[in-house]
Amino acid sequence: MDSEIKVLVVDDDDVILFLHDLMIRDSGLSQDVTCFLTARAALDHLAAHRSGDDQFLVLLDINMPGINGWQFLEILAEAPYRDSVSVVLVTSSIDYADHQKAQGFAAVVEYVEKPLTLEICRRIREAIHKDT
């Protein structure tokens, strides 16, 4: 990959944002990490910072106040920049129905349970580099 992927972490918990930021950086997945407490802020960031070559990886929680993870995915599916965004759902939900629902969104490349670990980040990094 010529340029480092930009990672956005979206979760309504400050502690989770801090821990996931550390895991992403320590694993070598990316050093370009931006954290958001709301899905709306992440969507606004994507709309404002997209350019032709930028690729984004969004680590997205499902259960959040305001716009939840499912609504984020629905909005993303209609966005002009949707092809430059991949999503990993990082959630505490172990509901099989959520896992099935995630498969219905083209942007979702993986579904993992919290907490994010170095091993999960390394697996995501390898999958991203294999696809490029």
Backbone bond lengths (Angstrom), bond angles and torsions (degrees), N, CA, C in turn:
res aa  C-N    CA-C-N  psi(-1)  N-CA   C-N-CA  omega(-1)  CA-C   N-CA-C  phi
1 M - - - 1.446 - - 1.519 108.44 -
2 D 1.315 116.66 127.19 1.458 120.60 -176.23 1.515 112.68 -68.58
3 S 1.303 117.87 -46.65 1.454 120.28 179.23 1.523 109.17 -115.58
4 E 1.309 114.33 151.31 1.456 119.43 -178.42 1.524 110.48 -68.62
5 I 1.312 115.29 138.36 1.460 119.66 178.57 1.524 109.17 -68.91
6 K 1.309 115.57 141.87 1.455 122.10 178.09 1.524 107.22 -90.31
7 V 1.319 116.07 125.41 1.460 120.91 -178.23 1.522 109.60 -107.67
8 L 1.329 115.09 129.61 1.455 121.71 174.08 1.528 107.21 -112.54
9 V 1.318 115.95 129.44 1.458 121.18 177.23 1.525 106.99 -108.91
10 V 1.326 116.17 124.34 1.463 121.05 -176.82 1.524 108.87 -122.00
11 D 1.331 115.08 112.88 1.462 121.44 -179.68 1.516 107.81 -158.54
12 D 1.314 117.43 146.41 1.458 120.58 -178.55 1.531 113.13 -88.26
13 D 1.322 117.55 10.71 1.460 122.70 -179.36 1.533 109.58 -117.12
14 D 1.336 116.68 116.88 1.470 121.76 -179.48 1.524 113.06 -57.11
15 V 1.321 116.93 -38.84 1.466 120.66 -178.23 1.527 110.09 -65.62
16 I 1.323 116.40 -43.53 1.471 120.73 177.69 1.527 110.02 -61.90
17 L 1.329 117.23 -43.69 1.467 119.84 178.35 1.520 110.63 -57.72
18 F 1.314 117.31 -46.02 1.461 121.97 179.95 1.529 111.09 -61.24
19 L 1.323 116.62 -49.06 1.469 120.85 -178.24 1.531 111.75 -64.89
20 H 1.310 117.20 -42.61 1.465 119.83 -179.57 1.526 111.23 -67.37
21 D 1.321 117.10 -37.83 1.470 121.06 175.38 1.528 109.51 -57.86
22 L 1.330 117.17 -47.19 1.475 121.09 178.53 1.523 111.77 -59.86
23 M 1.325 117.43 -46.49 1.464 121.63 -178.52 1.531 111.11 -61.72
24 I 1.315 116.32 -43.43 1.468 121.02 -178.66 1.524 110.40 -62.48
25 R 1.321 116.73 -46.85 1.467 121.21 -179.31 1.529 111.26 -68.43
26 D 1.337 117.47 -47.08 1.467 121.47 -177.23 1.523 112.56 -65.27
27 S 1.320 117.19 -29.73 1.464 120.63 -178.38 1.530 112.58 -80.51
28 G 1.330 116.37 -13.73 1.456 119.28 -175.98 1.518 113.23 84.79
29 L 1.328 117.53 5.56 1.466 120.43 178.12 1.519 110.21 -59.51
30 S 1.343 116.52 -45.98 1.459 121.11 177.37 1.517 109.56 -168.91
31 Q 1.328 115.51 151.74 1.461 121.22 170.93 1.522 109.95 -104.51
32 D 1.322 116.07 -5.23 1.463 122.45 -179.98 1.531 108.07 -100.24
33 V 1.344 115.45 83.85 1.459 121.96 -174.14 1.524 109.42 -120.31
34 T 1.331 115.91 130.62 1.459 121.53 175.59 1.520 107.31 -126.89
35 C 1.331 116.22 132.73 1.463 121.30 -176.79 1.523 111.09 -108.52
36 F 1.328 114.95 144.45 1.457 122.18 -179.34 1.519 110.12 -135.10
37 L 1.336 115.37 136.98 1.465 121.52 176.90 1.525 112.58 -84.73
38 T 1.347 116.99 -14.13 1.466 120.39 179.27 1.520 110.33 -133.98
39 A 1.316 114.51 150.26 1.462 120.38 176.64 1.522 110.61 -66.21
40 R 1.324 117.44 -36.63 1.468 121.05 179.63 1.529 110.28 -58.94
41 A 1.328 117.34 -44.97 1.469 120.46 -179.94 1.527 110.85 -61.95
42 A 1.321 117.37 -39.15 1.473 120.74 178.76 1.523 111.07 -67.45
43 L 1.322 117.45 -41.97 1.463 120.72 177.69 1.521 111.12 -63.21
44 D 1.320 116.93 -42.14 1.468 120.81 177.50 1.524 110.87 -61.92
45 H 1.331 116.26 -40.04 1.471 121.24 178.58 1.532 110.46 -63.36
46 L 1.321 116.55 -45.77 1.462 120.25 179.31 1.521 111.12 -60.06
47 A 1.314 116.70 -44.15 1.465 120.61 -179.07 1.527 111.28 -64.76
48 A 1.319 117.15 -36.28 1.463 121.33 -175.82 1.531 113.29 -82.95
49 H 1.335 117.68 -23.70 1.464 120.42 -172.13 1.522 114.47 -114.63
50 R 1.293 117.14 14.08 1.464 118.07 -179.69 1.532 110.01 -80.19
51 S 1.296 114.17 143.05 1.458 120.34 171.39 1.520 106.55 -146.74
52 G 1.287 117.27 170.81 1.450 121.69 -172.18 1.509 116.80 -51.08
53 D 1.317 118.35 -42.67 1.458 121.02 -173.50 1.524 114.42 -98.57
54 D 1.316 118.02 -11.72 1.461 120.48 -176.74 1.523 111.26 -67.01
55 Q 1.323 114.59 134.08 1.457 121.62 173.20 1.523 107.48 -118.41
56 F 1.315 115.40 135.17 1.453 121.13 -178.66 1.520 110.18 -118.23
57 L 1.319 115.02 142.61 1.451 122.32 170.94 1.520 105.80 -118.60
58 V 1.318 116.50 121.63 1.461 121.37 -179.64 1.518 108.44 -106.96
59 L 1.331 116.07 122.41 1.457 121.83 172.46 1.518 105.67 -96.53
60 L 1.310 116.31 110.17 1.454 122.89 -164.31 1.517 112.46 -119.67
61 D 1.331 115.05 128.74 1.458 121.26 171.43 1.529 107.95 -80.33
62 I 1.308 117.82 151.74 1.467 121.28 178.74 1.527 110.90 -87.83
63 N 1.319 116.55 -51.72 1.463 121.61 -172.29 1.518 111.32 -91.28
64 M 1.332 115.11 99.93 1.464 122.05 178.93 1.521 108.48 -140.22
65 P 1.329 116.56 153.03 1.473 118.92 175.19 1.528 110.30 -71.48
66 G 1.318 116.09 160.77 1.465 119.68 -178.05 1.515 108.59 73.62
67 I 1.307 116.29 -126.99 1.466 121.08 176.52 1.527 107.77 -78.64
68 N 1.334 116.55 119.59 1.466 119.00 179.00 1.532 109.81 -88.14
69 G 1.313 116.41 -179.05 1.457 120.43 -177.52 1.519 113.61 -62.00
70 W 1.330 116.94 -39.03 1.472 119.91 179.29 1.519 110.77 -64.57
71 Q 1.331 116.51 -43.24 1.463 120.25 178.99 1.530 110.63 -64.61
72 F 1.338 116.66 -39.28 1.471 121.25 175.26 1.528 109.45 -55.01
73 L 1.329 116.46 -48.07 1.464 121.00 -178.39 1.523 111.95 -64.14
74 E 1.322 117.18 -37.80 1.467 120.44 177.73 1.528 111.20 -65.54
75 I 1.325 116.83 -42.12 1.466 121.17 177.87 1.531 109.99 -65.68
76 L 1.326 116.02 -44.05 1.465 120.82 179.61 1.530 111.20 -60.12
77 A 1.321 117.30 -39.22 1.472 121.27 -178.26 1.525 112.31 -60.25
78 E 1.324 117.54 -24.81 1.462 122.37 -179.80 1.532 112.85 -98.40
79 A 1.328 117.68 -6.53 1.465 121.91 -174.48 1.532 111.25 -77.80
80 P 1.334 117.13 145.00 1.469 120.18 179.86 1.534 113.25 -65.38
81 Y 1.313 117.79 -19.67 1.469 122.10 -178.44 1.533 112.31 -98.28
82 R 1.328 117.71 11.78 1.470 121.83 -173.11 1.526 113.42 -57.64
83 D 1.318 118.41 -31.47 1.466 120.62 -177.86 1.521 113.15 -73.26
84 S 1.317 117.87 -12.30 1.469 120.62 179.10 1.524 112.24 -100.09
85 V 1.346 116.74 9.16 1.466 121.08 -176.51 1.524 110.04 -125.21
86 S 1.326 115.06 126.61 1.459 122.01 171.26 1.527 107.26 -112.89
87 V 1.321 116.32 148.55 1.459 120.68 -175.94 1.524 110.54 -126.53
88 V 1.328 114.60 133.51 1.460 121.80 168.67 1.522 105.59 -112.30
89 L 1.326 116.48 118.86 1.454 119.54 175.11 1.524 107.89 -78.35
90 V 1.318 115.76 122.59 1.464 122.41 178.89 1.523 105.31 -119.34
91 T 1.312 115.91 104.63 1.455 119.67 -167.98 1.517 112.33 -140.07
92 S 1.304 115.25 160.52 1.464 120.80 174.16 1.530 110.24 -89.00
93 S 1.332 117.56 -5.43 1.463 121.37 -179.07 1.527 110.61 -73.27
94 I 1.315 114.99 126.42 1.466 120.16 175.06 1.534 109.93 -108.34
95 D 1.321 115.80 12.56 1.459 123.03 -179.28 1.533 109.77 -68.09
96 Y 1.323 116.66 122.41 1.458 121.15 -179.46 1.530 111.27 -60.04
97 A 1.328 116.83 -33.67 1.469 120.63 179.14 1.533 110.69 -62.12
98 D 1.333 117.92 -37.01 1.465 120.47 176.83 1.522 110.76 -65.30
99 H 1.306 116.23 -42.16 1.467 120.94 178.84 1.531 110.02 -61.13
100 Q 1.324 116.93 -43.14 1.463 121.64 178.00 1.524 111.24 -65.20
101 K 1.324 116.91 -43.93 1.456 121.75 -179.44 1.532 110.58 -60.55
102 A 1.333 116.76 -38.48 1.470 121.76 -179.41 1.520 111.42 -59.49
103 Q 1.314 116.83 -34.04 1.463 120.83 -178.94 1.521 112.83 -66.96
104 G 1.324 117.05 -15.04 1.450 121.15 179.23 1.525 114.14 -82.52
105 F 1.317 117.05 -3.02 1.467 121.34 -179.68 1.528 109.83 -109.24
106 A 1.318 115.79 121.43 1.463 121.09 -177.20 1.526 113.02 -58.73
107 A 1.318 118.07 -32.20 1.466 121.45 -175.89 1.530 112.72 -73.07
108 V 1.333 117.75 -21.71 1.463 120.92 -174.97 1.526 110.13 -77.43
109 V 1.339 115.02 119.22 1.461 120.53 -179.82 1.527 112.54 -104.43
110 E 1.333 116.24 -16.89 1.462 119.34 179.16 1.518 109.78 -162.01
111 Y 1.326 115.08 155.79 1.457 123.74 178.52 1.515 106.38 -130.55
112 V 1.328 117.15 115.50 1.460 120.09 -178.29 1.523 110.21 -129.76
113 E 1.317 114.81 152.57 1.460 120.70 178.02 1.522 109.92 -89.93
114 K 1.335 114.61 143.79 1.460 120.85 175.42 1.520 108.35 -66.49
115 P 1.294 117.85 150.59 1.464 126.31 0.52 1.525 111.11 -87.58
116 L 1.312 115.20 155.39 1.460 121.48 173.58 1.525 107.85 -65.38
117 T 1.312 116.69 137.32 1.473 120.99 -179.87 1.527 109.61 -119.90
118 L 1.330 115.46 166.48 1.466 119.93 175.34 1.521 110.52 -58.88
119 E 1.328 116.57 -40.84 1.465 120.95 -179.40 1.528 111.21 -61.66
120 I 1.323 117.65 -44.56 1.466 121.00 178.73 1.523 109.94 -63.28
121 C 1.328 117.42 -43.79 1.469 120.87 179.42 1.517 111.31 -61.94
122 R 1.316 116.93 -41.14 1.470 120.26 178.67 1.524 111.02 -65.66
123 R 1.328 116.47 -38.64 1.473 120.44 177.56 1.529 110.36 -63.72
124 I 1.326 116.94 -41.97 1.463 120.90 177.86 1.535 110.02 -64.17
125 R 1.326 116.48 -42.96 1.473 121.01 179.19 1.519 110.59 -59.41
126 E 1.319 117.13 -45.75 1.464 120.79 -179.71 1.533 110.90 -64.14
127 A 1.320 117.18 -39.72 1.469 120.37 179.84 1.532 110.37 -66.08
128 I 1.318 117.20 -39.89 1.460 120.95 179.92 1.528 110.36 -66.13
129 H 1.302 117.21 -44.17 1.464 120.22 -178.54 1.523 111.81 -71.37
130 K 1.324 117.10 -27.54 1.464 120.19 177.24 1.532 110.06 -70.12
131 D 1.337 116.38 -33.50 1.464 121.09 -177.49 1.514 113.41 -79.84
132 T 1.334 118.39 -11.29 1.476 120.27 -177.62 1.496 111.16 -102.29
